[in-house]
């Protein structure tokens, strides 16, 4: 029906939006404290940006992207994640020529065609950060620390940081062969998707949610045992940096992430508070992505964090949310002169930062009081023609249910007291 939102999408009504404003403000603030600056990229990109960046063997590219040809017959894709667009912008505007590192953060809409679940929608929203220009594991630890501090600051306690190394292209070649050799005797038992992955991207089989595939890979070789010296040293450095920062972590060899561009560091913040979709934040290092998209060989590291899942987790943790903005002053009027004065007063109060409302349905005074109560107004100013002649208004404290007369010139002072 035309009156129903498309499947996998969700309206945000006024009673919910103040929660979004709260977490958006918190994220912007912590990014500012860590020295990140906001970037905003288009909602859609040339399809090749995602096909080359994310990897054409991933589920995202093969099954989940919203792709179409525009009127110029160009293949366009709605953004399924934030990193590739940020990398494209970094290259296009030659940010690599500036002093490094470059540190971006963003709050963006994303789109993936998949089965809607709790905390997972086809149109969803994502916080993300990216650091370009440094191979040092201090950057990886800083990215993880920012996510940790953000989640903690929001009152989320039941969450675990899991880290792994997915190696580099060189050590991954040896691991892929060892993994394929292990999986070959079990090939016929793999799910259809993992059979397709076997030749093109066998590491993704480790991440399959099928119970049968999970049982098969239980004793599979681990990437962490095939790391080259450089990747092994980097992983040890990361662990040392996290320990120095006082951040607890668990090594999880099964973390491979769903996107092909990751190298070395891969991490997730996981909870059991919101059911099956327990990964709230995930990210890692991508040392070859800038080069893959046509830029110079610049390393990068970052994370993505789903806002819908974050809000579910906050609610599950009984985390703090501010109250929805209330009306500071409702102006109830009786008579034409009072109405004219009320219109002028409302504008003056709003100019001073006060939230002021008036009735626009010509209710009687009793109806205006009921409406003020429904708006959760803090004060109601009652103005009649007789009061105007005396230079006073009646001020009712809607919380204490107390009412008294005040001078017109004292209105602002009394309301802000």
Secondary structure by P-SEA (a helix, b strand, c coil): ccccccccccccccccaaaaaaaaaaaaaaaaaabbbbbbbcccccaaaaaaaaccccccccccccccccccccbbbccccccaaaaaaaaaaccccccccbbbbbcbbbbbbcccccccccccccccccccccccaaaaaaaaaaaaaaaaaaccccbbbbbbbcccaaaaaaaaaaaaaaaccccccccaaaaaacccccccccccccaaaaaaacccccccccccaaaaaaaaaaaaaaaaabbbbbbbccccccccccccbbbbbcccccccccccccccccccccccccccccccccccccaaaaaaaaaaacccccccccccbbbbbccaaaaaaaaaaaaaaaaaccbbbbbcccccaaaaaaaaaaacccbbbbbcaaaaaacbbbbbcccccbbbbbcccaaaaaaac
